[in-house]
Amino acid sequence: MTTPQHRIGSGFGARSTADDVLSGIDLSGSTVIVTGGYSGLGLETTRALAGAGARVVVPARRRAAAQAAVEGIDGVETDDLDLSDVGQSPDQRVIRPALRHPVQTQKGTDGLMLDHEQVAVHTGRRSRLPVIVAVHSTALGPAAGGLRLWHYPDWRDGLTDALRLSAAMTSKFAVAGLPSGGGKAVVALPQGRELGADRRRDLLRDVADVIASLSGAYATGPDVGTSPDDMAVIGETTPHVFCKPVHLGGSGDSSLHTAQGTLAALRAVSRRLYGTSRLGGCSIAVVGLGRVGGGLARLLAAEGAVLTVTDTDPDKQKIGDELGAVWRSPGEILAADVDIVVPAALGSVLTRQTAADLRCRAVVGPANNQLATPDVADLLHQRDIIWVPDYVAGAGGVINAVSTELHRVGADEARARVRAIEDTVDDLLDTAQRHGQTPAQAASELARRRLSAGAGPTGSPAASLRLRAAGPGDAENMALLHADSWRRHYRGAYSDAFLDGDVVADRRSVWSSRLSAPSGSATVVAEDDTGLAGFVHVVFDEDGRWGSLVDNLHVTQHRRRTGLGTALLSRAAAAVTERARGNAMYLWVLEQNTAAQEFYRALGGACAEKAPVSPPGGVAHRLAGSPAKLRFTWPDASLLARTGRRHGVPTIRRSTP
């Protein structure tokens, strides 16, 4: 039987040349690596790319021969490196041009387009094993990511993993709103190779040398195959490491925080599916019972979830028995009839076939790279199965570790950042629904906006911010932001009829009135290149005991967790210090808004009392049930104002409104 052949219709044929293909294409400003670019088709490719304006680098084991072959071709340089040579000098980097400029690869690495800032591949001086560090982006801050120690058929498979995982780390930090970029370290162990204690220590010292050579561009932590004790060894050579053991001043094992972050994501999905964040009675399949999966299964059992579990290690069935869970084989569990599937092991578990077999309503888990191919996200969306991107659901561990050890924030703020994953998932699901997108598309767009905002000359997401006094012309945009914030965070306290109905009109009336007669109050708006980014409103001397009232503080989604909330609250505190009779300041926060409470505690606020929520505009039916609110107080607002200045908040010096 023969299969009919069909012309592809590319417009090129057997007589087409590389020059024909590149005709009319301007590659000026691009850097391209062509392996084998000094002979045969490779040389023709080199000549055509250079003719189109590209800077071409030809790495070669026989550099003199390569130099002779490309002599006279403008824009071409050679390097004495070889992508296929793992036995090279240990201080050489395979992709050296990437150290200063983004590089697009023409050949090698299975055709991946390389948009990374730096890629370092060394043969360890002690271990003689390939050590790979990929720095994808530092637009938001120095890169961070785990060290993966894993067996690969070929070291270049480890390189592919490093490139993919480092890009995912960029998205993870950007979506979380943290001032860090994405990176990853991979050591590619040959199949069957096991490391004794001495050989492992040698390898870790080799990894530390590579990280130290990057001069702070990348910091590493534990990942598959590594632990906090390994980070302690790396920390003997370089300070650019996190998740060291607690007794050495580190944050220790990150698995519990990863599990807690995934639990937060699950609560958001449960609220979307069933109208409640409570997981009691929800049927959940946990795929993988390692440190993260096992810890998450215990958290879910404590919540009252009905569990089905599996692991490739049969001994892990003991954990399932301990939790009263149903045990399924790894090959069966993805098709289990449950509410939510939680991938908590290695990646690529979601293929076209498994996507078709799923019987759940959502897939939410901490395993990295869950999608075998990107189009699986679309297949899940077509089946009305919610998939929360793994780099969102599984971010809790690295968020906590990087926050405490690299960003040097307190434990309360670090926990608030982990819990905020629930809000992040809420926001992504809302955005996806409004725009007809998948959650993956919504997350990618959010990451893109934050990376774009952080790519300014200072490298800070706050760089383009401008703070000023609000005027009557701001009422409409403030009303829209206020309404959007209530819709995202006040569900369950305010009625759906109000939030989905006349909330914008109500807020428009409020802000038009306040801004037209601002006596006894101050309102500050923050703007960036996209428009309104946030605002704060404070009423001076509102309460004889508690002082001035911060009546509203709202930040747009793309500016959350970038320091803007701190900036605005600090500006309100400065206004109180300058204009109120006393320095005391307070605000109200919904009892259900635990992330906001952690944020206020991290800034020195203390919860003083609990009270019932008043209905918006005094209309009783705008409430849903009997929600409660908490009063947070700052006895001396001047301390908060100084805290904001000490943290470098993005304010503009001008007279306080």
N, C-alpha and C positions, 0 to 999 in steps of 0.2 A: 504493500500500500504506500502510495506517495502522497506527500502533503504539498498542495499548490503553494508556490512562492509568490509573494506580492511585493511590488516595488514600494519602498518606504516613502519615496517622494521628497527627499531632503533637498533636491535641487542640485546635488553633486553626483558625480559618477566616477568611473574607474580612472578617468584621465584628469580628474580634479586634483589640484595641488593644495598644499597648506596655505599658500598665498591666496588662492581662490576662496578658501573657507574664511579667511580673515579679512578679505577685501571690504573696505568701508568701516572696519571696526578700529576704534582708537583705544589703545591700551596704555596710554600715557599715564604715569603715576602708579602703575601696577608693577608688582614684583612677582615673577613666576619662576619656580624651580622646575627644571626639566632633568629628570634622571635619565642617563643614557643620551644626553642631548648633544653629544659630540660625534655621532656616527649615524649613518643610515637615516631612517625616518626621524630619529631623535634630532639629528643635526638640521634636517629640513624644518622641523617644528621650531627649533631654536631660532633659525634664521627668520622664519615667518613672524614669530612673536616679537622679535626685536624690531623687525620692519614695521610692525604695528604700533611701536612706541613703548613696549614693555621693557623693564629691566629684567634680564634673564640671568639666572644663576645656574651653572652646570656643575653639580658635584660629581667628582670622579675619583676612583681609586688611583688611576694613572693620570695625575693632573697635568703633567707635561704634555702627554698626548692630546688631552682635551684642549689645552691652551693652544696647541698648534692647529687643531681642527677649527677652532672658532676665531682664530686670528683674523682681524680685519672686519669682523661683524660688530658694528657699533652697539653699545648697550648690553654686551654680554661679558660676564665674568665667570671664572671657575673657582672651585673650592675643592680642597683635598678631602672631601667627605663622601661617604657612600651609604645610601639608605639601606643597602643589603648587608652591610658590614657591622656585625655586633662586636667585633674584636678590635675596634679602632682604639686610638689613644683615649684614655679615660677623661682627659680634660677637653675633648672635642665635643661640640654640639652638632648633631646631624643636620638640623635646620637652622644654621646660624643666622641667615638674613632675617628670620622671624624675630630676632631679639630686639630689633628697633622698629620694624615696620610690619603691618599685616601682610601676609603672603598668600597668594593663590597658587595651589599646586596644579601643575599640568599633568604630571604622571606621578605614580607612587601612591601609596596609601589607598588603593582601590578607588582612585578618582575623587576622593573627598576634596571639597573646596575648603581651604584652610583660612579662616578669618580670625585666627588666634593672634594675640600680641607676641607671645613667646612660646616656643616649644623647645625643650631641652631633652636630649637623649644622650646619656652617658653610659659607658661601661664602667661599673664600679671598680675602683682601684683595688679594693680588698676582695670583694665577692666575685668579680668578673661577671656580674649579672647586669642586664640592661635596666637602667633607672630612667624613667620617663616623667617629666613634669611639663604639663600643658597649662599655660596661663591664657585663658580665653579673653578676659576683659578686666581692666582696672578703672573703668569709667566712673564707678561709684566709690572706689577705694581699693586698697591692696587686695589681691586675690586670696581666696581661701578655699580649701577643699581637702577631702580625705586622702590617705595613702592606702591604695589597694595592693595587696600582695596575693597574687593569684596565678594559677597555672594556665598557660596559653599554648596552643599548638605551635604558634610562631610569635616572636616578640612584636611583630608588626600588628598582631591582633591586640596586644596590650596598648600599642600606640593609638589604634582606632578607639579603644575604650577610653583612653585618657582624653582624646579630643572630644568625644561625645559627652563624657561625664563632666568635663570642665565647662562646656557650654551650658549644660543643665544647671551647674552651680551658679553661673551668671544669672540665669533666669530665677533660680531659687532665691537668691539674695535680693534681686530687683523686685520680685513680687512681694517679698516680705518687707520691703522698704528699708533694708539695712545698708549701711555704707561700706559694703564689701563687694569685690568682684569675684569671678568664678575661676577656679583652678582645680587641678587634680594631679596626683602623683600615682604612678603605676609601676610596680616591679613585676616584670613578666618572667615567672618561673617556668622553666621547661617542664613538660609533662613528666610526672613521676619523681621530680626533684623535691626532696624534703630537706629542711634546714635544721641542723643542730643548734644548740644555744650559742656557741661561739660564731658559727657562720651567720646566724641571724643577726647577731650584734654587729658583725662586720658589714652586713648589708645595710643595716639601719644607719650606720656611720657614713656609708656611701650616699645614702639618701640625704642625710643631713648636709653633706658637702655640696650636693647639687642645689639644695634649697638655699644654703648660705651664699652660693655664687650668684643668686638672683637678687641679692641686696634688698630684701624686704618686699619684693613684688609678689611673693607667694608665701603663705603659711599653711602648714599641714596639720591634720588630725587623723583619728582612726577611721578606718573603713573596713571593707571585707578583708579578713586575714590579718588585721593589726589591732592593737589595743592601747589603752592608756600607758601601760608599762613600756611599750615600744616608743611612745611619744616622749617618755622620760629619757630614753637613750638618745633620741634625736635632739632633745633639748640640751644635752651636754655640749653640743656643737653650735647650735643656732637658737636664738630666742623666738624664731618664727614658727611656732608650734602651739597647738592648743589641745585640750583634753588630756593633759598630763594628770597623773594620780593626784587625788585631793591632798595627800600629805606633802606633796611637792608644790602646792599652791595652784594646782589646776582644777578643772571642773569635773575630772574623772570620767567615768563611763557615761556616754551620751545617750545610751539606749532608752533609758526611762523617759528622758525629755522628748526623744523621737516618738515614743509611744504616746506620751501625753499630747503632743502636737497632732498626731493622727487621730486621737480621741476627739480633739477639738474639731477637726475636719469632719469626723463622723457625726458629731452633734449638728453641725450646720446642714449636712445632707439629710439627716433625719428630720430636721425642721422643714426642709424643702419638700420631702416626700410625705411626711405624716403630720406636719403642723406642730411638732414638739421636738425639742432637743434631747428629751429623755430617751435613753436607749434601752430601758427595761422592756423586755418582751420582744425586742427587735431580733430577728434571726440573722446571724452574721457568720460567715465562713472565713476563718483565718488561715491563710496559706503560708505556712512557715512558722515554726515555734522556736526560733533562735532568740537572741537576747532581746531584740525589739518585738518580734511577733509573740514570744512567750509573755513578755511584760504587758503587751497590749491585750492579749487574751485575758490576763488576770484583771486588768482594769475593766474590761468589758464584762467579765463575770461579776465583778463587784457592782456594776451598773444594772445587773439583772438581765443582760442580753442572753439569748439562746444561741449557744455556740456549736459550730461544726468546725473541726480543725484537722490539719494534716501537717506532715513534715517528711522529708526524704529519709530522715533518721527514725527508724521504728521505735527506738527507745523514747522518743519524745511523746509517744502515746501516753506515757505516765502523766505528763502535764495535762493532757486532755481528760484523763480519768480523774485527776485531782480537781478539775474544774467542772466535772459533770458534763463534758462536751461529747458530741458524737464524733467518732473518728472515721475519716474517709481516706482512701488512698490518694496520692497526689494526682493521679490520672482521672479521678472521679470528681474531685471537690469543686472544680470550676463550673461544673454543670449542676451543682446542688441547688435545690429549690429553696433559696434563702432571700432575704431582703437585700443584703449587701455582701459583696465579696471583698476581702481585704488581702491583697498580695503583700506578703511581708518577707519574701525570700529574694532570690536573684531575679534578674530582669527577663524581658522578652516573653513573659507568660501570656500576654494578650496577643494572640495571632488572629488571622482572619477566621480560622476554624474555631478557636475557643470563643471568639466574639459571637459566632453564630450559635454556639452551644450554651451560652450563659442563660440562666433563668432568673437572674437577680434584677433588681431595679437600679443598682448603683455599684460601682467599683471604686473603692477608696482605700489606698494603702501606702505604706512607706517604702516598698521595694523600688529601687532605682530602675529607670528605663523599662517600664512595664510593657510598652508597646513594641511589638516585634517590628512593625513598620508604622509610619505616621498615619497612614490612611485608616488604621484600626480605630482611631478616635472618631472618625466620620462614621464608620460602621456602627459603633456603639451609639452615636447620636441618632442615627437613622432608626435604631431599635428603641429609642427613648430610654436608654440606659445612661445614667449620669456617670461620667468618668472625671474624677478630680485629678489633675496632673500630679504625678508622683513627686515632682519637685516642690509642690505646694503642701501636699498631705504629709510628706516625710521630712519636712524642714525643721521640726522642733529641736532635734539634737544639735544640729550645727548652729541654729539660731541661739540657743542657750550658751553653747561653748564659745562661739565667736563674740557674743555680747559681753560675757563675763571676762574672758581672757584677752581678747583683742581690743574690744571697744571700752572695756573697763567700766561697765555699768554695774549697778547694784543687783543683788539677787532678785529683788522685787520687780525691777524693770525687766530683767531677763525673763522671769516667769510671765510677765504681762506680754512680752513679745511672742512667747510660745503660745499662750492662750489666744492671742490675736489671730492665729491661724483660723479660728472659727469665723471671725469677722471677714477675713480675707476670702474664705470659701463662700460665705454668704454673698459678698460683693461680686465675686466672679460668676456665681450662678445667676444673680440678678442681671448682670451685664450681658451674659450669654443669652438669657431669655429675652431681654429687651431688643437685642440686635440680631437675633436669630443665629447666634454663633454656638460653637461647642465651647465648653469651659476651657479647653486647651487653647482655642483661638483667643478667648478673652484674656487668659493669662499671658499669652505671648504678646498681645497688644499692650497690656499693662506693663510688662517688662520692657517693651520697646520704648514706651513713653518715659519711664523712669530712667532708662539708660540714656535716652536723648537728653533729658533734663540734667543728668549728671555729667554730661560730656563737655561742659563749659570749661573755661580757662582755669578755674580754681579746682576742678574735679569734684566739686561738692554739689549735691542736689539743691542746696540752698542758694547757689551762686546767683541765680537769675531772679530771686525773690525781691519784691519791693513792698514795704509796709507803709501805709499812709492812713490818715483819718478818713473815715467813710463820709459820704455825702448823700443827699437825696437820690442822686442818679444811680446809686448802688443798690437801691431797694429791691429791684427785680431780680438781679443775680443772687443777692443774699437770700431772698425768699426761695428761689429754686434750690440753692444749696441746702438751706435749712430743711426744706421739705424732703429732699433726697436723703439727708442724714436721718431724719425721723423714720422714713420708710425703711431704711436699712437696719436701724438699731432699736426702734420703739415698737416693733411688731410684738404683740402679746400684751403690751401696756396700753397702747392706743388702738382703737377699733380699726379693722381693715376698711370699713366703709369710709372712715375719716381719712386714713392714710392714702387710700386709692381714689378719694373723691376730692373734697374741697380744701385739702391741706395747703396747696399752693396759694389759693386765694386768701386763706386765713393768714398765712405767713406774709403775703404781700401787704395786706392791710396793716399788720403789726409793724413791719419794717418801714413802710411809708410814713406811718405816724411817728415812730421813734426818731427817724432820721430828719424829719422836718422840724422837730422840736427837741433837740438833744440836750436840753438843760439837765444838769445833775448826772450826766452819764458820758461815757466815751465809747466809741466804736472804731475798731481798727480793722482794716481789710489787708490781706496779703494777695499780691498779684504776681503771676509769672508770665511767661510768653504765651501761655494758653488762655489767660484771663484770670478770673477770680480763683484763688487757691485756698482761701480760708478767711475766717473773721472771728473776732471776739468782741463781746459787748459787756461792759461793766457799769453797774449803777452804784454811785458813791453813797456811802453811809445809809444803806438800805435798812439795816437792822442795828438797833442800839447795842445789842450784845455782840453780834457776830461781825459787824462792820459792813464793808462793801460787797455787793453781790455780783459775781461773774455769771451773768444770766444766760449767756450763750457762748459756746466755743465749738466751731465746726471747721473741718478741713476736708478738701476734696479727696477722692479716693487715690488719685495718683500722687498726692502729697502726704499721705499718711505714713507715719513712721520715718519721716525724713528730718525730724527736728522742728517742723513748723508748729506743731501743737505746743511744744515747749516755748517757742519764740513768742507765740501769741499770748500764752498765759503769763509769760514773763513781762510782756508789754503791758498787759492789764495790771499786773502787780506794780509796775513802775508808775502807771497812772494813778493808782490808789495812793502810793507813797507821796506823790506830788500834789494831788488835788483833794483827797479825802481828809476828813478831820482826824481820823485814826488810821492805823496801818493794818487793822484786821481785815481779812478777806475770806469769803466762803463761796461755795457753789453747791448745787444739788445735782445728784447723779442717780439714775434709775438703779434700783437694787439688782435688776437682772443684767446690768451692763458691767460685768466683772472686769473686762479688759480696761475700761476707762478708770475704774477704781484703782487698779494696779498702777496705772499711769499717774494718777494723782498722788498715790502713796509714794511712788518713786520720786516725786517732786516735793515731798515734805508735807503733803496734806494728811490730815487725820480725820477719821470718821467720828462725828460727834453725836449724831442721833438719827433716828429713822422716823419717817412721817409718810402719810398717804399722799399719793400724787393728785394734784389738782387737775381737773379736766381742762384742755386747751380752750381758751375763750369762755370758760365757765359753762360749757355745754356738756352735760353729764354723759350723754350717749357716745361721746367721743372716746371715752375710756373703755377698755376691755377688762372687765372684772374690777379688782381692787388692788392695783399695783402700788408698790412702795418706792420711796426715794430715800437717799442717804445724804446727810449734810456733811460735806468735807470742808475743813477749816484750815486757814493759815493765820495764826495770831499776829505774825509780823510779815507783811507782804514784801517788805524791803529785802528779806532774805531770799525770797523767790526771784525777785528782780535781779539780784546779784548772781543767783544760780544760773539764770538764763545768760547773763553776760559771760560767766565763767565757761559755759559750754559753747560759746561762740555762736549764739543764736543769730539768725539773719535779720537783724533789725536795721533800720535806717535812722540815723540820728536826726531828730527834728523835735520841735516842741511837742509835748504830749497833748493829744486832742482833748 
